[in-house]
Amino acid sequence: QVQLVESGGGLVQPGGSLRLSCAAFGFTFSTYVMTWYRQAPGKERELVASITTIGATTNYADSVKGRFTISRDNAKNTVYLQMNSLKPEDTAVYYCNARHQWFGDNYWGQGTQVTVSS
C-alpha cells in the first residue's frame, strides 16, 4: 500500500528551526521526484522545494531560498526539509508529494502542521 507519512511539524518561535521528514512506503522511492508543498489558511497550495531522484538537482520557492534545505536518503526511503530562520509567514500545513520521474504517478501525504509564533 502506497503511503507518505510526514512528521516533525509543531510550534516554533520566529527565528527557530524545524526538520520535517516524509517516509515513503509501497513504491520505488528512488524513481520519484519528491516535493514539499505548503498551504496556509485561505491560500492556495504552493511549492516549497523539490529534489530529483538521486538528489542531483533541487529547486526552491523564492520565499524560502537560503533558509530551507531539501534532502533525501534513498536507502531510508525518506525526504527531509530542514527549515531555519522560520518566520510567521511560514505557518502552514506542509505536504509531501511523490511524482514518478517518467510516468506521472502522483502521491500525497496527509500533511503536518507548522506554526511559527511567539
ChimeraX commands (.cxc) that place a marker at each C-alpha (Angstrom):
marker #1 position 0.00,0.00,0.00 radius 0.5
marker #1 position 1.37,3.38,-1.03 radius 0.5
marker #1 position 1.88,5.78,1.87 radius 0.5
marker #1 position 3.71,9.01,2.54 radius 0.5
marker #1 position 3.97,9.78,6.25 radius 0.5
marker #1 position 5.10,13.25,7.28 radius 0.5
marker #1 position 6.43,14.11,10.72 radius 0.5
marker #1 position 8.36,16.82,12.51 radius 0.5
marker #1 position 5.86,19.65,12.46 radius 0.5
marker #1 position 4.99,21.71,15.51 radius 0.5
marker #1 position 5.05,25.11,17.15 radius 0.5
marker #1 position 8.25,27.12,16.96 radius 0.5
marker #1 position 9.21,30.71,17.72 radius 0.5
marker #1 position 10.25,33.09,14.95 radius 0.5
marker #1 position 13.88,32.51,14.08 radius 0.5
marker #1 position 13.72,28.90,15.16 radius 0.5
marker #1 position 14.22,25.68,13.21 radius 0.5
marker #1 position 12.31,22.52,12.41 radius 0.5
marker #1 position 13.13,19.44,10.39 radius 0.5
marker #1 position 10.31,17.74,8.55 radius 0.5
marker #1 position 10.55,14.13,7.44 radius 0.5
marker #1 position 8.47,12.20,4.93 radius 0.5
marker #1 position 8.77,8.43,4.94 radius 0.5
marker #1 position 7.63,6.57,1.84 radius 0.5
marker #1 position 6.11,3.10,1.67 radius 0.5
marker #1 position 4.82,0.88,-1.10 radius 0.5
marker #1 position 6.64,2.23,-4.15 radius 0.5
marker #1 position 10.16,2.52,-5.56 radius 0.5
marker #1 position 11.17,5.72,-3.82 radius 0.5
marker #1 position 14.37,6.26,-5.83 radius 0.5
marker #1 position 12.42,6.69,-9.07 radius 0.5
marker #1 position 10.26,9.52,-7.77 radius 0.5
marker #1 position 10.83,13.26,-7.69 radius 0.5
marker #1 position 9.99,14.43,-4.18 radius 0.5
marker #1 position 8.44,17.79,-3.42 radius 0.5
marker #1 position 7.34,19.65,-0.32 radius 0.5
marker #1 position 4.28,21.87,-0.67 radius 0.5
marker #1 position 2.53,24.02,1.89 radius 0.5
marker #1 position -0.91,25.52,2.30 radius 0.5
marker #1 position -1.72,28.37,4.64 radius 0.5
marker #1 position -5.29,29.12,5.73 radius 0.5
marker #1 position -7.20,30.83,2.93 radius 0.5
marker #1 position -4.36,30.42,0.46 radius 0.5
marker #1 position -3.60,28.05,-2.40 radius 0.5
marker #1 position -1.16,25.22,-2.02 radius 0.5
marker #1 position 2.32,26.30,-3.11 radius 0.5
marker #1 position 5.56,24.52,-3.95 radius 0.5
marker #1 position 8.23,24.93,-1.29 radius 0.5
marker #1 position 11.09,22.73,-2.50 radius 0.5
marker #1 position 11.70,19.77,-4.78 radius 0.5
marker #1 position 14.52,17.28,-5.30 radius 0.5
marker #1 position 15.21,14.93,-8.19 radius 0.5
marker #1 position 15.53,11.18,-7.91 radius 0.5
marker #1 position 19.16,10.96,-6.82 radius 0.5
marker #1 position 19.27,14.42,-5.31 radius 0.5
marker #1 position 21.32,15.95,-8.09 radius 0.5
marker #1 position 19.00,18.92,-8.52 radius 0.5
marker #1 position 16.97,20.93,-6.04 radius 0.5
marker #1 position 14.52,23.75,-6.53 radius 0.5
marker #1 position 13.15,26.25,-4.02 radius 0.5
marker #1 position 10.46,28.86,-3.82 radius 0.5
marker #1 position 11.97,32.33,-3.66 radius 0.5
marker #1 position 10.39,32.86,-0.25 radius 0.5
marker #1 position 12.43,30.05,1.34 radius 0.5
marker #1 position 15.74,30.22,-0.57 radius 0.5
marker #1 position 18.68,30.39,1.80 radius 0.5
marker #1 position 16.55,29.27,4.77 radius 0.5
marker #1 position 15.20,25.84,3.80 radius 0.5
marker #1 position 17.11,22.79,2.57 radius 0.5
marker #1 position 15.56,19.72,0.97 radius 0.5
marker #1 position 17.42,16.41,1.00 radius 0.5
marker #1 position 16.69,12.73,0.56 radius 0.5
marker #1 position 18.04,9.39,1.70 radius 0.5
marker #1 position 17.07,6.74,-0.85 radius 0.5
marker #1 position 18.36,3.98,1.44 radius 0.5
marker #1 position 15.81,5.06,4.05 radius 0.5
marker #1 position 13.03,5.99,1.59 radius 0.5
marker #1 position 12.81,9.37,3.26 radius 0.5
marker #1 position 12.86,13.00,2.19 radius 0.5
marker #1 position 13.63,15.84,4.58 radius 0.5
marker #1 position 13.01,19.55,4.80 radius 0.5
marker #1 position 15.34,21.45,7.10 radius 0.5
marker #1 position 13.73,24.79,7.91 radius 0.5
marker #1 position 15.83,27.51,9.54 radius 0.5
marker #1 position 15.16,31.16,10.39 radius 0.5
marker #1 position 11.45,30.46,10.43 radius 0.5
marker #1 position 9.03,33.33,10.02 radius 0.5
marker #1 position 5.34,33.66,10.95 radius 0.5
marker #1 position 4.52,33.59,7.24 radius 0.5
marker #1 position 5.93,30.06,7.06 radius 0.5
marker #1 position 2.94,28.90,9.11 radius 0.5
marker #1 position 1.07,26.32,7.06 radius 0.5
marker #1 position 0.28,22.66,6.64 radius 0.5
marker #1 position 3.25,21.08,4.87 radius 0.5
marker #1 position 2.62,18.23,2.45 radius 0.5
marker #1 position 4.96,15.71,0.92 radius 0.5
marker #1 position 4.43,14.74,-2.72 radius 0.5
marker #1 position 5.95,11.96,-4.82 radius 0.5
marker #1 position 5.82,12.05,-8.63 radius 0.5
marker #1 position 7.30,9.36,-10.84 radius 0.5
marker #1 position 10.13,10.72,-12.98 radius 0.5
marker #1 position 8.61,9.34,-16.20 radius 0.5
marker #1 position 5.08,8.05,-15.72 radius 0.5
marker #1 position 3.50,10.79,-13.65 radius 0.5
marker #1 position 2.17,8.60,-10.82 radius 0.5
marker #1 position 1.43,11.08,-8.07 radius 0.5
marker #1 position 1.06,10.52,-4.30 radius 0.5
marker #1 position 0.41,12.84,-1.37 radius 0.5
marker #1 position 0.96,12.65,2.35 radius 0.5
marker #1 position -1.58,13.70,4.93 radius 0.5
marker #1 position 0.27,16.86,5.92 radius 0.5
marker #1 position 1.95,18.15,9.04 radius 0.5
marker #1 position 1.19,21.47,10.71 radius 0.5
marker #1 position 3.96,24.03,11.16 radius 0.5
marker #1 position 3.14,27.07,13.29 radius 0.5
marker #1 position 5.62,29.90,13.74 radius 0.5
marker #1 position 4.54,32.18,16.56 radius 0.5
marker #1 position 5.85,33.86,19.66 radius 0.5
marker link #1:1,2 radius 0.2
marker link #1:2,3 radius 0.2
marker link #1:3,4 radius 0.2
marker link #1:4,5 radius 0.2
marker link #1:5,6 radius 0.2
marker link #1:6,7 radius 0.2
marker link #1:7,8 radius 0.2
marker link #1:8,9 radius 0.2
marker link #1:9,10 radius 0.2
marker link #1:10,11 radius 0.2
marker link #1:11,12 radius 0.2
marker link #1:12,13 radius 0.2
marker link #1:13,14 radius 0.2
marker link #1:14,15 radius 0.2
marker link #1:15,16 radius 0.2
marker link #1:16,17 radius 0.2
marker link #1:17,18 radius 0.2
marker link #1:18,19 radius 0.2
marker link #1:19,20 radius 0.2
marker link #1:20,21 radius 0.2
marker link #1:21,22 radius 0.2
marker link #1:22,23 radius 0.2
marker link #1:23,24 radius 0.2
marker link #1:24,25 radius 0.2
marker link #1:25,26 radius 0.2
marker link #1:26,27 radius 0.2
marker link #1:27,28 radius 0.2
marker link #1:28,29 radius 0.2
marker link #1:29,30 radius 0.2
marker link #1:30,31 radius 0.2
marker link #1:31,32 radius 0.2
marker link #1:32,33 radius 0.2
marker link #1:33,34 radius 0.2
marker link #1:34,35 radius 0.2
marker link #1:35,36 radius 0.2
marker link #1:36,37 radius 0.2
marker link #1:37,38 radius 0.2
marker link #1:38,39 radius 0.2
marker link #1:39,40 radius 0.2
marker link #1:40,41 radius 0.2
marker link #1:41,42 radius 0.2
marker link #1:42,43 radius 0.2
marker link #1:43,44 radius 0.2
marker link #1:44,45 radius 0.2
marker link #1:45,46 radius 0.2
marker link #1:46,47 radius 0.2
marker link #1:47,48 radius 0.2
marker link #1:48,49 radius 0.2
marker link #1:49,50 radius 0.2
marker link #1:50,51 radius 0.2
marker link #1:51,52 radius 0.2
marker link #1:52,53 radius 0.2
marker link #1:53,54 radius 0.2
marker link #1:54,55 radius 0.2
marker link #1:55,56 radius 0.2
marker link #1:56,57 radius 0.2
marker link #1:57,58 radius 0.2
marker link #1:58,59 radius 0.2
marker link #1:59,60 radius 0.2
marker link #1:60,61 radius 0.2
marker link #1:61,62 radius 0.2
marker link #1:62,63 radius 0.2
marker link #1:63,64 radius 0.2
marker link #1:64,65 radius 0.2
marker link #1:65,66 radius 0.2
marker link #1:66,67 radius 0.2
marker link #1:67,68 radius 0.2
marker link #1:68,69 radius 0.2
marker link #1:69,70 radius 0.2
marker link #1:70,71 radius 0.2
marker link #1:71,72 radius 0.2
marker link #1:72,73 radius 0.2
marker link #1:73,74 radius 0.2
marker link #1:74,75 radius 0.2
marker link #1:75,76 radius 0.2
marker link #1:76,77 radius 0.2
marker link #1:77,78 radius 0.2
marker link #1:78,79 radius 0.2
marker link #1:79,80 radius 0.2
marker link #1:80,81 radius 0.2
marker link #1:81,82 radius 0.2
marker link #1:82,83 radius 0.2
marker link #1:83,84 radius 0.2
marker link #1:84,85 radius 0.2
marker link #1:85,86 radius 0.2
marker link #1:86,87 radius 0.2
marker link #1:87,88 radius 0.2
marker link #1:88,89 radius 0.2
marker link #1:89,90 radius 0.2
marker link #1:90,91 radius 0.2
marker link #1:91,92 radius 0.2
marker link #1:92,93 radius 0.2
marker link #1:93,94 radius 0.2
marker link #1:94,95 radius 0.2
marker link #1:95,96 radius 0.2
marker link #1:96,97 radius 0.2
marker link #1:97,98 radius 0.2
marker link #1:98,99 radius 0.2
marker link #1:99,100 radius 0.2
marker link #1:100,101 radius 0.2
marker link #1:101,102 radius 0.2
marker link #1:102,103 radius 0.2
marker link #1:103,104 radius 0.2
marker link #1:104,105 radius 0.2
marker link #1:105,106 radius 0.2
marker link #1:106,107 radius 0.2
marker link #1:107,108 radius 0.2
marker link #1:108,109 radius 0.2
marker link #1:109,110 radius 0.2
marker link #1:110,111 radius 0.2
marker link #1:111,112 radius 0.2
marker link #1:112,113 radius 0.2
marker link #1:113,114 radius 0.2
marker link #1:114,115 radius 0.2
marker link #1:115,116 radius 0.2
marker link #1:116,117 radius 0.2
marker link #1:117,118 radius 0.2
view
